[in-house]
Amino acid sequence: MNQNNLIVNPNYLTMKEVQQKGCYSSNPTLYVSVDCIIFGFNEGEISLLLLKRNFAPAMGEWSLMGGFVQKDESVDEAAKRVLTELTGLENVYMEQVGTFGAVDRDPGERVISVAYYALININEYNRELVQNHNAYWINIHKLPSLIFDHPKMVNNARELMKQKASIEPIGFNLLPRLFTLSQLQSLYEAIYGEPIDKRNFRKRVADMGFIEKTDKIDKTGSKRGAALYQFNSRAYHKDPKFKL
């Protein structure tokens, strides 16, 4: 195209013009926060780690764990920090759920929140930290009323987890390192919210070489006991085909 024929958008501003006109200062400043939907697996059910707020607004009500993004961190880093502050855990599986920005979502201030869900082994967190934050594990089917748009965050996170768990081995983050096939099936039934045929399930497990049988036995359920299995991440990455 001939340069003389270029049409210049009259609304376009160069960086120099932006600095001169002060576009940043002429626009409102908003708060950005993160909220963490922390899932665990306990007694055959998915549980959610919730806290009772000890600050306003909504003091005394049930809430997800959250916090504001600081100037020196990304939203991902903020979510990891919030999770560590609550559980003491690092290098936890996390995934962004989405951004929630309704104008009236937080009665305190105009806050835009980026939600994340995390999967942790319910036996490997810092209980003292959780107690200090007035947080509790609650069965996903017995959730109390949650503040703001937190119910929508939880529902979106559950759907995302369900979809992802069917094609990637993220569910193993909810299990101990060694597990029985009954525990594994119980986990996926809890994730999907429906029973799974035992024979078909074990056939699919047998077809995946990265779910390895060990020489250890779990005798907590019976005298005979059940074989313990483990997930081999190296073997999975060599042939990442997963469907449970």
Secondary structure, DSSP 8 states (H G I E B T S, - for coil): --GGG----TT---HHHHHHHTTTTTS---EEEEEEEEEEEETTEEEEEEEE--SSSSTTSEE-EEEE--TTS-HHHHHHHHHHHHH---S-EEEEEEEE--TTS-SSS-EEEEEEEEE--TTSS-HHHHHHTTEEEEEGGG---BSTTHHHHHHHHHHHHHHHHTTSGGGGGGS-SSB-HHHHHHHHHHHHTS---HHHHHHHHHH-TTEEEEEEEE-SS-SS-EEEEEE-HHHHHHS-----
